Amino acid sequence: MSLVIHQRQQSDVVILDLNGRLWILDLPLRELMNRLINEGKRDFVLNLANVDYIDSSGLGQLITIWTSIQNRGGQMAILSPTKRVERLFDITRLCTVFPIFEKEEDAVRKARRTSN
């Protein structure tokens, strides 16, 4: 299943609802994030509630995206990962890097820059 991304905005935070697999054969997330960052967007929530699989390439994309956002003074939060994805974050210790939330309002609050 190809990755499908729905974009929405809550004030200054871009929320991306992802559906499908985040893996080596799909690069639309990285391409979209690069475009949004180049447009000046800095604060993001990635909703992973409907992502059933992430491989090492997908993890690499998330790390690259997170680094790009951090380097520009932005924030990124993860929303509602599936149990399988949450376990992957635990195993790889990425749960200590990415703030992970179950409620959208908490994720949006975290993603807002402190300057706002």
N, C-alpha and C positions, 0 to 999 in steps of 0.2 A: 504494500500500500504506500503510495507516494505521500510525502508530507504535504499537508494542506495547512495554510496559515491564514487566519482571520485577524485583521488588525483593527483595534479600536483605541479610543483615547479617553482617559479620565483626567481632566484638567491637564497637567503637564506630563503625565505618565502615559507611555505607550504600552498597551496591553496586547500581547500576541497570544492568541489561542491556537495551539498546535494540535493537529490531528494526524496520526499515522506513526511512521518510523523516522527517527533521526539517525541516519546511518550514512555510510560512505557513498551510496548511490544518489543521495539527495543533498543538494547544496542551496536550496532556496532560502533557508533561514540565514545563512551567512551573507548571502547576497542582499537580502532585504535589510538586515541589520547594518551592513556597510552603507547602504543608501540612506537609511534613517539617521545614522550617526553623521554622515556627510551633510545632511540637511539640518543638523544642529540639535537633533533629539539626543537626550542624555539619560533619561530615566525610563526603565523598562521593567515590566512584569512578564515573565514567560509562563503561561498556563500550560502545564504538562499533563493535565487530567486525562487527555485522550491520546497520549503518547505511550504506545505499548512496548516500544523497543528502542534502545539507544546502544549503538556499538562504540568502539574506541574512537572511530572517526567522529561520531556524533558528540562524544565527550570532548574531543579536541576542538570541535566547533564551539561548544559552550564555553570552554576555557578561553579560546581566542576572542570570542565576543565579549566575555566578561572583562578581559584584559583591555580591550579597546575602549570599553565604556569607562573603566576605572581610570585609564590614562587621560580621559577627557573630563574627568571630574564628575562622572555620572554614577548611577546606581543600577543594579539589576537584582531582582528578586525572583524566586521560583515559586509558582503556585501549584498546589495540589498534584504533586507527582504521584503516579500509580505506585502501588506497593513494590512492584518489580523495579521501577526506576529509582524509588527511594532507597531500596536495598543496594542498588548499584552505586548511588551517591555515598552510602555508608561504607561500602567495601572499598571504594576509591578515596575515601575521606574528603570528597568534594562537599559533603554536608558541612564541613568546617569552613568552606570557601563561600558557597552560595547560601544566602539566607533563604530558608524554605518555610512556606506558610500554607496553611489549610484554608484560610479565609482571605478573599480578595481584598477586602479593605485593609487588612494588616499588611499584605504584600505591597499594595499601593502606597501606604504610609511609609514603609521602609524604602521603597524605590524613589520617593521624592527626595530631591537634593536638599541638603541642610540649608542652602542659601534661600530656599523658597519660604 
